[in-house]
C-alpha cells in the first residue's frame, strides 16, 4: 500500500472498502478508479481521490452518476 501523505488542510475519508469507483458525465464519458483509498469532496462538488497504485485523481463537478463496488464483506456505504 502506498503511503498517503496529506499536507493540505483538506479532510479525507477512508473509502478503502471500495474496490472500484466509476463516474459518468453528461456526454457519456466515464472515469474508473480501481482500488480508491481516500476521498475528499470539496464545497464545489469536486472529488479528490487517492488510489492503491499511489495515483492522485481530481474529478471535477458536473458528473451525473457515480457507482462503486465494494470488497467482499465490506460495507456498501461508509459516509
N, C-alpha and C positions, 0 to 999 in steps of 0.2 A: 504494500500500500504506500503510495507516495505521501510525503508529509504535506499537510495543509497548513500554510502559513498565511494568516490574515493580519496584515499590518495597516488595515484601513479601520475606520470607525463603524464599518458595516457589520450587522449581526447576521450570521449564517446559521441555518438549521440543518441538522444531520438528516439526510434522506438516503443513507446508505442501505436501507431496506429495499430500495428500488433497484431493479436490475436493468431497466430501460425506461427512457422518457422520450416522448415524441411530441413535437409542436407542429401544428398545421396552420398555415397562413391563408388568407383570402384567395390568393392566386393559385392555391393548390400545392404550393411548395411545402415540404416538410423538413424538419431538422430532427435527427435522432441522436440522443445522448445515451451511450451504453454505460452502465455502472456509475450513475451520478452519486456523489458522496455528500456534497454541501450545496445549499441553496440560499441565496439572498433575493428577496423580492423588493425592488425599490418602490418609492411612493408613486413613480410614474408608471409602474407596471412592468418594468424590465426585470428579467431574471438573470442573475449571475450564478453560474454553476461551476463546480469543480468535480472532475470525474476521477475514476480509479486509475486512469492512464496518466494522471498528472496534468491534464489539459484544463485550462480555464475557458469558460464559454460565456458569452453575453447574448441573450435572446431579447430583442427589442420588443416593446409593447406593440400590440396590433395583431398578435396571433389570435386565431379564432377557436382553436381546440388544443387541448393538452391531454395526453393519455400516458399512463405508465404501467409497468408490470413490476410486481414485487418479487423478491426472492422467496422461495418456498418457506412457509411458516412465518413469514414477516407480516406486519400489519399493512393493510391497504392504504390507510391514512395515518400520517404522523403529526400533521398540523392542520 
